[in-house]
Amino acid sequence: DVWPVKTSFRESPVTATSLAALIPPELDCQIIIADESVGQTPFREKVDLVAISVLTGTAHRSYEIADYYREKGVKVVLGGVHVTLLPDEAAKYADSIVIGFAEKTWPELLKDYFSGNLKPRYIEDKSTNTFAAVPMARRDLQKRFGYMAPHTVSATRGCKGSCDFCAVPAAEFGWQTRPIREVIDEIKMMNPRKVVFNDVSMGEDMLYFKELLRALIPLKIQWGGLASTKIFRDPEVVDLLHKSGCSYLLIGFESISEKSLSNINKGFNKTESYEGIIKALRKINVVLMGTFIFGLDSDDKSVFERTVDYVNEHKIDIPRYAIYTPYPRTPSFDRLKKQGRILHEYWPHYDTQHVVFDPLLMNPQELDDGFKWAYKNTFKVSSSFKRTLSSGKNFFITFAGNLAYRIYLKRLFGENDRIYKHIVT
């Protein structure tokens, strides 16, 4: 019962279009890109080679598609973060796998395929891999319909952090910055009014980040992205966010408990700084999407009400909640596995919206019910209305974001869910 992958908040992905840009022109390939998250079917009857980028939550679906093509005699290549984390598993469903980034291995793989010498594994050399002089993504091959954010770009890759649940450090991608001139040139080529940076954490190198913000100012565009609370330690950053056109930031607050933050190796988040960050962003009209995680080892059943009260009291524009999810090969997964607390390894449920482990201070059903209760009480009409009214010039963006989440919750919890019935009242 593996269903096509669907998401509600869609940003145009850059993986497939970036890989397309790396294809050697002498191979004269016809390239077809399909993204199931916006309803594009991945099935074509006449193709020579299929390549699939795999996340943990989409692994089963990716393997299903791979089986479909391999049964027809078509060679299949799998890559992406899940393949890098679990190469032996992925290899069972592919003729070849790519581990790590693919700037060098992907062109090499294609040449080997066309010469009849396809290898079972290609591993990018981390010591020589760089994010410089990377060809611009082939956006002409990507259908724009269905994306809330069609213009996306990357300035950095990886993360310097070591949060115990995150797949990025577990995959050992490292941290790389792209030459700022290349980033600006790519944005100019798209000629967007708004652009979204899909970097994991933009401000890991503050000197680079501030230089990037200064380079964005002359473009007079709006932009959004992900950043950690660490960027606000720099006194210049708020002014630069404003001048560079920042319109929204997603910030992983994760918890309002210092103990919980320390337990997941995210002690650099200081809860006493949250209120100042919220006020600073509101002052410069930046929409804040604040994320919080439920199910940490020091979380008891009171965490849901305490977090919702905090969100509503401080009027975080667009809150997001997630269930603690230990991705494979992360420190959290290894620890919970050793403790016998992993409930299953059914990867489609490793999506931060399902309980896949046994919490310490509540049972799995209580975590699931509390997660849904928190969303219900955060996005009921009265709470959403109060946050929207407090957003000032961002009224329409905040209103649209809260409305979109209500629609998203309808899909997440289902029309007949006993808790969801109260959300729309």
N, C-alpha and C positions, 0 to 999 in steps of 0.2 A: 504493500500500500504506500508506495513512494510517489508522491504527487509532484507535478511541476512546481518549481520554485516560484513563489510570488512574494513581493515585498510592497509595502505601501508608501514608503518615503524613498523615492528613487533618484539617485544621482547617476548621471551618465558614467559608466565605468571606463577606465582607461587601460585595463590590462590587455584586452583583445586588440584594441586599436594600436597600442604601443607595440605589441608583438607583430602586428601587420606591417608596421613601419620598419621592422628589422628584417623582413624577408628580402633576401638578395634579389635585385631586379632581374638578374640574368636567368632566374628560375622561371620568370614569366608566369606567375601564379594568378589564378582567379581566386579571390578571397571572399568568403561569405561569413559574416558575423551574426550570431543569433544570441539574444539575451532573453531567457525565459521569464525574467522578472517583469518584463513589459509585454509578455504575450507572444514573443517571437519564437516560432517552433524551431528546435534544434535539429529536426530531422530532414535530411535531403537524400534523395535516392541516388544521385550520381555525384559522389565526391571521392577524392583519392586519399585524403588524410583528414582526420578529425583531431583537434586539440581542445582540451577542456581545462579551464582554470578552476581548481577545487578548493572550496572552503569546508571547514568541518561540518557545518550545518547543511551543506549541499552535497556532501560526499556520496551518500546513497543514491541520490538522483543522478549524479555524475557517473557513477558506476553503472546505473541502469542504461544511460545513454551510450556509454562505452560498450556494454554488452550488445546492445542493439546493432551497432555498427560492426563490431567484430564478428558477429554472427553472419553478417553479409560480406565478410572478407575485407573490410576496410580497416586500415591501420589506425590505431588510436594512441594519442599522446596525452598524458595527464601531467599537470603541473600545479603550482599554487601552494599556499601555505600548508594545507592539510597534507599534501603529498610530501612536502619538505619535512613535516613532523612525523609522518608515518609512511615512509617510502615502501616498506615491505608489503603493507596492506594494499597500497595503491597499485603496486606492480602486478598484482593478481588480476587487475582489470584493464591492463594496458599493454600495448606492444613496446612502449617506451615511456619513461617518466623523466621529468626535469626537476632537479632538486636545487632550490635557491632561486636567485634572479636568473634572467635568461638572455641578457644582452649578447653574450658570446655563444652560449650553448644552443639557443634556438636556431640561429643561422647555420651552425654546424650540424645540428640534427636534420634540418631540411636538406642540406647537401648530401648527407649520408643516406637519407631516405630515397632521394632521386637517383642515387648511384647504387641503390640496392644494398647498402651497408648500415642499416639502422641499428643502433646499439640499444640495449635494454635500459641503460641509465646514462643521463647526462648531468654532471654536477658542476655548477658554476664555481669558479675559483674565487673565493671571497677575498683573497689577498690582492687580486688584480681588478676586481669588479669596481666600477665607478659609476656615478650618476651624472657624469659630464659627457657632453657631445653625444647625447642620446637623441636619435631621430624624433622629430615631432610625431605625435600620434596621428594615425590615419583616420581622422574624424569623418572624412568623406564616406567611409564605409559603415559608419554607425548611424542607424536610424535615430532621429531625435525625438520622435513621437513617444510619449509615455513617461518622459523624465521630468521631474519637478525641477531638477537642476541640470540642464543639458550641457552647460559649460563648466568643465572640471579640469583641474590641472594639479600637478604635484611639484612641490619645491624641495621636499625632503623625503627620505625613506628610512624606515626603521624607527627605533626609539632608544634613548639612553636609559630609560627607566627599567625597573625589574619587578613590576607588579606581578604577584604570584599566580594570577589567573590568566595573564595575557599571553597569547600565542606568538606575538611578535618577538620578544626576547627569547622565547623557547625555540623559535626557528633560527635563532642566531643570525638574523639579517644584518645586525649592526646598525650603524647610524651614518647616513650619507646626505650631503647637501648638494643641490644642483646649482651650477653657476647662475647667479641671479639674472644676468643678461639673457640667458636661454629661457628662463621662466617668463620674463617680461616679453620677449619676442613671441613666445607661444600664446600668451594672452592677447597680444596685439593681433596675431594672426586670426584668432577667434573673433575679435572685435565684439566682445560681449558688453552688455550693460551690467551684468552680474556674473561673478565667477565663484566657484566653490573649490577650495583647496581640500583635496582628499588625503592630506598627510595625516599620519597617526597622531602626531603631536608637534605642532609647528614651532614651538618656542624652546626646543631642547638646547639650541645654541643661540643665546640672546644676541650676540653680536651679529650673527647672520640674520636672525629674525628682524632686528631693527633695521638692518640694511635693506632687507626685502620690503619692509613697510615703507621706507623712504622712497624706494624705487616705484612703489605702487601709486604714490601721491599724484604724479603728473598724468596718470592714466584716467583719473576721475571716474573710476568705476566703484561699484559696491562688491564686497567680497565677504565670504564666510568660511569658517573652518573649525578645526579642533585644536584646543590648547589646554595646557594644564594650569593649575593655580600658580605655578612657579613664575610665570611671566610677570605677574603683578608685583613681584619683589623689586622690579626695575622701575624707578620713578618716571622714566620717559615713556613707558609703554602705553599708558592710557591715552596720552596726547597723540602718539603715533598711530594707534588704532583708529582714533577719530579722524585724523588727517588723511589716512590711507584709504578710507572708505569702508571700514569694517562695519557690516550691518548685522552680523550675528556671530556668536561664538558658542560652540558646544564645549562645556567644561565638565570633566569628570570629578564631581565632588565625592561621589561614591558613598560617603557615610557622614553622619553628624557626630560620630563617636571616634575620639582619638585612638582608643584601644583597637577598634575595628580597623582603622586605617593602618595602624602599626602592624596588625596581624597579616595584612595582605601586602606588606612591604610598600605601602604608599604613605609613609609617615611624613613625607614632605608636604602633604595636604594638612594645613592647620585650620581647624574649624573656626578659630577666632578670627580668621581672615575672610571668611565667606561673606559676611555682611558687608564689609568694605568693598569687596569685589563686585557684589550685586549692585551696590549703590553707584560705584564708579562707572559700570557699564550702562546703567540706566541714565546717568547724567550725560553720557555722550551718545545716547539713543542706539545702543547696541542690544539687539535681542539676545537674551541669555537662554540657552537650552542647557539646563543643569541635570546631570545624571546621578542616580543613586542606586546602590546595589543592596538587595535583601538576601539574607541567608548566611551572612558572615558568622564566624564561630562565636562571636560575643553578642550576636543578635538574638534577643528573645522575642516573644510575641508582641512586646510593646513597641518594637522598632517601627512598625507600620504607622501607627498613630503618631508617634513622635516625629517621624519624617514628614508625613503629610501636614502636620501642624506647622513644621518649620517651613515647608514649601509655601504653604498658604500665607503664613505670617509675613514672610519676606517677599512674597509675590514674585517668585521665579517665573519668568514669562512662559516658558514651555518646559515643564518637567518631564523627565524620562526615568522610568524605573526598569531595573533588570534583576533577574534572579542570578545569583552567584553561579557561574558556570566554569567548571574546571576543564579547560581544553586539554586534549591529549599532549603528553610530554611536558606540560607546565609543572612547576613546583606544586601547585594546588592539586592537580590530578594525581601526581605521584604520592603526595601525602595522604590524600583521601583514599586512594587505592590501597595503600599500605594499611590504613586503619579499617579497611573493609566497608567504607562508606559510599563508594560508587555504586549506584543502583543499577546502571546498565551502560552499555556503550552503543546505544542506538543514536547515531550521529545526527539525524534530523532534529532531535530534541535538544541538541547542544546549540541553542540559539538565544540563550538568555531569557527565554520565555517559558521554559519548562524546568521542572525540578529533576535533576539527574543524580543527586547525591542525598545522603541522609544528613540533615542539618544537626548541629550539636544541641541547641537549646529549644528546638521545636521539632515536630515531625514533618515529613514531606508534604502532607496534605495541608497542614497549618501554614507552611510557607507558600504553597500555591494559593490558598484562600486569601492570605494576607496580601500577596502581590496583587491579586485582583481587587481586593478591598481598597488598597491604596490608590489604584488607578480610578476606581469608581468615585472615591471621595475627592480626588484631586480634579477630575474632569467633569464633575457634575456641574450643572449650569451655573449655580451661584458662585462656585469657586472659580470657574473659568472666567466668568464675567468680572469678578473683582480683580483678577490678575490682568485682564485685558484693559480695564479702566485705568489701572495704575501704570500702564506702559507708555502713556504720553503719545509722542509722535509715532510710536511703533504700534499704535492701536490696531491697524488693519492687518499688519504682519502677525501680531500676537493672536488676534482673533482667528485668522486663517490657520495658524499653527494649532491652536486649541481645537478648532473645528476638525482639522485633519486628524488629530489624535482621537477624537470621538469616533470618527469613521473607522480609523485603524483599530480601535478597541472593539468595534462591532465585529470586525473580521477575526481579531485575535481570540475573543471570548466566545463568539458565536451568537447567532440570533436567539437561541434558546437557553443560553447560559443563565442560571438562576441569579447570578450577581449582575450580569450585564443588563438585565431587564430594568434595573434601577438607574442606569447611567443616563438614559435618554429622558428621564422624568425630571 
